[in-house]
Amino acid sequence: MESPARTWKPNSKRNGFSLIELLIVVAIILVIAAIAVPNFLRARIAANESSAVGSLRTITSTNTQYYMTYGTGYATNVATLGGATPCVPSAVTACLLDPVLTTGTKSGYTIVTTPNQVINGVWTGFEATATPLGVGLTGQRAFCADQTNVIRFNTTGADITTAAGACAAIPSAQIVQ
């Protein structure tokens, strides 16, 4: 003899999850989130810092290209290295950088470049900096580079001045490899 098939009864006592079971599931999800979120934030900061270093590398090489092409020395700011689309290359808008980088803000960092040494009307030195918009949120370190193309950093995230020699004054132990 076969056992009768179980059927769903609308008035049965067991119709879903109890409050205790739901609370346990929510608690497990919160524990997993508490472990995952800090790791995600650290990964995002690391990605932003990597982007800032890449942006400074691009700016230093582009600034060197600008120096060799236009004969006026290094560019007076990041916007001079770029230009609006469609771009016509000139000493005012060199069309060497993409429009995102020429805005001066990228991946949670503010990027600035300033010429700082002039000889016979030609800018012979520059400082470029990348400073996090929010220390501990978008980045932990601030970065700088100069005409030597060496990228250095400080661990506080504080803005590094664009005065002549400011980047070179950072200890050699804080050079990005």
ABEGO torsion letter per residue (X at the ends): XBBBBBBBBAABABAEBBAAAAAAAAAAAAAAAAAAAAAAAAAAAAAAAAAAAAAAAAAAAAAAAAAAAAGAEBBABAAAABEBOBBBBBAABAGABBAAAAAGBBGGBBBBBBBABBBGGBBABBBBBBBBABBGAABABBBBBBAAGBBBBBAAGBBBBABBGAAAABBAAABBX
